[in-house]
Amino acid sequence: MRLLRAVNAHQAHGRVGSVVVASAVAREAGLEPGTERYDEAVWRLLVEGALEVDGSVPPGAAARVPFGRAPYLLGPAAIRILYGA
């Protein structure tokens, strides 16, 4: 939840579909990119639909980036999770 709040506050500002880079604000949420806790946080946000894979990033390029460091899109579920809407 802290990671989602940081992503929203510093990058998405409540705009679904915004391109976000969770690793850029991970420390703000008390997480260190590349750690198990960070990976679990990103996986949870992906599973819940708060983050979505950015389909505009070519798969070959995304595969070369460590997990959780590629750009994502803020998903519609993020608003429901953040604001209970």
N, C-alpha and C positions, 0 to 999 in steps of 0.2 A: 504494500500500500504506500509506503514511504517513497519507493521508486516511482510509482505512478504519479504521486503528488508532485515530486520534483520534476518529472518530465512535463507535466501539465503546466506547472508554474513557470518554468524557464524556457519551454519550447512551444508547446501546443496551445496554451491559453484557451482550452476548451473547444478548440476547432477540430472536429473529427476529420480524419484524412490528412492531418498535418504530418509532415515528415519529422521524425524525432530520432535522436541518437541517445539511447538510454545510458550508454557508458559515459557520455559527456557530463551527466548529472548524478552519476552513481554515488560519488563521494558525498554529495549534498544529502543523500538519503542514508548515509552511513554504510555504504557498500563499496567494495573494491572490485572493479572489473577483473574478470578472470578467476575469481574465487567461487567456491561451491555455493555460498550464500547468494552471490550476485546471479550466477547461472540459474539457481532455483527461482529467484525473484522474476527474472526475465521469462523463464518457462511458464511460470504461473500466470503472468500477464498475457502471454501468448495463448495459453490454453483457455483462459477466461474471455479472450477476445478484446482485451483492453489494448493490446498491441497486435498489429497484423504485419505480416511480411510485406515489404515494399516490392511489389511486382515490377516496378520500373528499374530495379537493380538487376543487371544480368546475372543469371545463376552462377556463371563461372566466376564473376567478380565477388559475389556474396560468399561463395565457397572458400575463397582465399582469405576472408576476414574471420578472425576468431569469433566464436559464438558470443552473441550479445553485443557485438561492436558494430554491426551493420545498421543501416538506417531501417527504421520501422515506421509504420503509419499508426496514428492514434485511432483505435477502433471505436465503434459506437458503444461497446460495453464499458469503455472507460468513463463515459459520462454517467452511466447508471451506477457504476462502482463509486465514483467520486462524489456524486451529488444525490444518489438515491433516486434518480429520475427514471 
